[in-house]
């Protein structure tokens, strides 16, 4: 995963291609704390989605934070990292 920023806009992308495309639009890559080091309950909605993608967790129809959190916790056996 790559985290890029332009002004106050932050984008998180998964591929080198997406990273390069954003960089041509003026974004710069920034360092960020690895998502998985945060407690799951403390993650924002975008962080939960990224965590699920990194851990290949199918979110199905879950859209809201509490729904996504429930899917992740069920998949992880309620493990907080």
LOSE-290706 format. One record per residue: residue number from 1; chain; y, x, z of N, C-alpha, C in turn. Coordinates in nm, 2 decimals. Atoms other than C-alpha are relative to their C-alpha. Layout:
N
   roba   martor      nyy      nxx      nzz     cayy     caxx     cazz      cyy      cxx      czz
    NUM        A        Y        X        Z        Y        X        Z        Y        X        Z
...
//
This chain:
81
   roba   martor      nyy      nxx      nzz     cayy     caxx     cazz      cyy      cxx      czz
      1        A    -0.12     0.08     0.00     0.00     0.00     0.00     0.12     0.09     0.00
      2        A    -0.13    -0.07     0.01     0.35     0.11    -0.08     0.11    -0.09     0.05
      3        A    -0.12     0.08    -0.04     0.67     0.00     0.09     0.12     0.07    -0.06
      4        A    -0.12    -0.05     0.07     0.99     0.03    -0.11     0.12    -0.09     0.04
      5        A    -0.12     0.07    -0.05     1.35    -0.07    -0.03     0.11     0.03    -0.10
      6        A    -0.13    -0.01     0.08     1.67    -0.13    -0.23     0.10    -0.08     0.08
      7        A    -0.10     0.07    -0.09     1.97    -0.22    -0.01    -0.07    -0.06     0.12
      8        A     0.07     0.06    -0.12     1.84    -0.47     0.24    -0.13    -0.08    -0.05
      9        A     0.12     0.06     0.05     1.54    -0.58     0.02    -0.11     0.09     0.01
     10        A     0.12    -0.08    -0.01     1.20    -0.45     0.11    -0.12    -0.07    -0.07
     11        A     0.12     0.05     0.07     0.89    -0.49    -0.11    -0.12     0.08     0.04
     12        A     0.13    -0.07    -0.03     0.53    -0.41    -0.03    -0.09    -0.03    -0.11
     13        A     0.08     0.02     0.12     0.31    -0.35    -0.33    -0.13     0.08     0.02
     14        A     0.13    -0.06    -0.02    -0.06    -0.25    -0.36    -0.03     0.11    -0.10
     15        A     0.04    -0.09     0.10    -0.07    -0.05    -0.68     0.11     0.10    -0.04
     16        A    -0.09    -0.10     0.05     0.09     0.26    -0.82     0.09    -0.05    -0.11
     17        A    -0.08     0.06     0.11     0.20     0.06    -1.13     0.12    -0.08     0.06
     18        A    -0.10     0.08    -0.05     0.39    -0.19    -0.92     0.11     0.09     0.07
     19        A    -0.10    -0.09    -0.06     0.55     0.09    -0.72     0.09     0.07    -0.10
     20        A    -0.08    -0.06     0.10     0.67     0.27    -1.03     0.09    -0.10    -0.07
     21        A    -0.08     0.10     0.06     0.80    -0.05    -1.18     0.12    -0.03     0.09
     22        A    -0.11     0.03    -0.09     1.01    -0.12    -0.87     0.10     0.12     0.01
     23        A    -0.08    -0.12    -0.01     1.13     0.24    -0.86     0.10     0.01    -0.12
     24        A    -0.09     0.00     0.11     1.27     0.20    -1.21     0.11    -0.10     0.01
     25        A    -0.11     0.10    -0.03     1.47    -0.10    -1.08     0.09     0.04     0.12
     26        A    -0.09    -0.05    -0.10     1.63     0.12    -0.81    -0.05     0.00     0.14
     27        A     0.06     0.00    -0.13     1.39     0.08    -0.52    -0.04     0.14     0.03
     28        A     0.05    -0.13    -0.04     1.29     0.39    -0.32    -0.11    -0.02     0.10
     29        A     0.11     0.01    -0.09     0.97     0.44    -0.13     0.04     0.04     0.14
     30        A    -0.04    -0.03    -0.14     1.01     0.44     0.25    -0.13     0.01     0.08
     31        A     0.11    -0.01    -0.09     0.78     0.54     0.53     0.00    -0.12     0.09
     32        A     0.00     0.11    -0.09     0.66     0.26     0.74    -0.12     0.01     0.09
     33        A     0.12    -0.01    -0.09     0.43     0.22     1.04    -0.11    -0.08    -0.06
     34        A     0.12     0.07     0.06     0.08     0.13     0.93    -0.01    -0.14     0.07
     35        A     0.02     0.13    -0.04     0.03    -0.24     0.96    -0.11    -0.02     0.11
     36        A     0.12     0.02    -0.09    -0.31    -0.21     1.13     0.02     0.06     0.14
     37        A    -0.03    -0.05    -0.13    -0.15    -0.02     1.43     0.06    -0.10     0.09
     38        A    -0.06     0.11    -0.08     0.03    -0.34     1.54    -0.10    -0.10     0.05
     39        A     0.09     0.11    -0.04    -0.13    -0.61     1.74     0.01    -0.11    -0.10
     40        A     0.00     0.11     0.10    -0.23    -0.89     1.51     0.09    -0.11     0.04
     41        A    -0.08     0.11    -0.04    -0.05    -1.15     1.72     0.15     0.03    -0.02
     42        A    -0.14    -0.04     0.02     0.28    -0.95     1.68     0.04     0.02    -0.14
     43        A    -0.03    -0.02     0.15     0.26    -0.93     1.30     0.08    -0.12    -0.05
     44        A    -0.07     0.10     0.07     0.50    -1.12     1.08    -0.09    -0.06    -0.11
     45        A     0.08     0.06     0.10     0.37    -1.35     0.81    -0.03     0.10    -0.12
     46        A     0.04    -0.10     0.11     0.40    -1.08     0.53    -0.09     0.11     0.05
     47        A     0.09    -0.10    -0.05     0.23    -0.83     0.76    -0.14    -0.05     0.01
     48        A     0.14     0.06    -0.01    -0.06    -1.06     0.82    -0.06    -0.01    -0.13
     49        A     0.06     0.01     0.14    -0.10    -1.12     0.45    -0.04     0.14    -0.05
     50        A     0.03    -0.14     0.04    -0.09    -0.74     0.39    -0.13     0.04     0.08
     51        A     0.12    -0.04    -0.08    -0.34    -0.69     0.67    -0.13    -0.06    -0.06
     52        A     0.11     0.07     0.06    -0.57    -0.95     0.52    -0.04     0.07    -0.13
     53        A     0.03    -0.07     0.13    -0.54    -0.78     0.18    -0.07     0.13     0.02
     54        A     0.05    -0.13    -0.03    -0.61    -0.44     0.32    -0.15     0.00     0.05
     55        A     0.13     0.02    -0.06    -0.92    -0.57     0.50    -0.09    -0.09    -0.08
     56        A     0.07     0.09     0.09    -1.03    -0.79     0.21    -0.05    -0.13     0.07
     57        A     0.02     0.13    -0.07    -1.01    -1.11     0.42     0.05    -0.11    -0.09
     58        A    -0.04     0.11     0.08    -1.01    -1.42     0.21     0.07    -0.10     0.08
     59        A    -0.08     0.09    -0.08    -0.73    -1.64     0.34    -0.02    -0.15    -0.04
     60        A     0.03     0.13     0.05    -0.85    -1.94     0.14     0.13    -0.08    -0.02
     61        A    -0.12     0.08     0.01    -0.59    -2.22     0.18     0.10     0.02     0.10
     62        A    -0.09    -0.03    -0.11    -0.42    -2.07     0.48     0.14     0.05    -0.06
     63        A    -0.14    -0.03     0.04    -0.04    -2.05     0.42     0.09     0.03     0.11
     64        A    -0.09    -0.02    -0.11     0.13    -2.07     0.76    -0.06     0.12     0.09
     65        A     0.03    -0.12    -0.08     0.13    -1.78     1.01    -0.12    -0.04     0.09
     66        A     0.11     0.03    -0.10    -0.09    -1.96     1.27    -0.14    -0.03    -0.08
     67        A     0.12     0.02     0.08    -0.34    -2.06     0.99    -0.06     0.14    -0.04
     68        A     0.04    -0.13     0.04    -0.36    -1.70     0.86    -0.05     0.08     0.12
     69        A     0.05    -0.07    -0.12    -0.39    -1.56     1.21    -0.14    -0.05     0.04
     70        A     0.13     0.05    -0.03    -0.68    -1.79     1.28    -0.11     0.05    -0.09
     71        A     0.10    -0.05     0.10    -0.86    -1.68     0.96    -0.03     0.14     0.03
     72        A     0.02    -0.15    -0.02    -0.81    -1.31     1.04    -0.08     0.02     0.13
     73        A     0.07    -0.02    -0.12    -0.92    -1.35     1.40    -0.14    -0.05    -0.01
     74        A     0.14     0.05     0.02    -1.23    -1.55     1.30    -0.08     0.11    -0.08
     75        A     0.06    -0.11     0.07    -1.31    -1.27     1.05    -0.03     0.12     0.08
     76        A     0.01    -0.12    -0.08    -1.25    -0.99     1.30    -0.08    -0.03     0.13
     77        A     0.06     0.02    -0.13    -1.43    -1.16     1.59     0.11     0.01     0.11
     78        A    -0.12     0.01    -0.09    -1.08    -1.20     1.75     0.03     0.14     0.06
     79        A    -0.03    -0.14    -0.03    -1.02    -0.82     1.75     0.14     0.03    -0.03
     80        A    -0.14    -0.04     0.03    -0.66    -0.70     1.79     0.00     0.15     0.00
     81        A    -0.01    -0.15     0.01    -0.59    -0.34     1.68     0.13     0.05     0.06
//
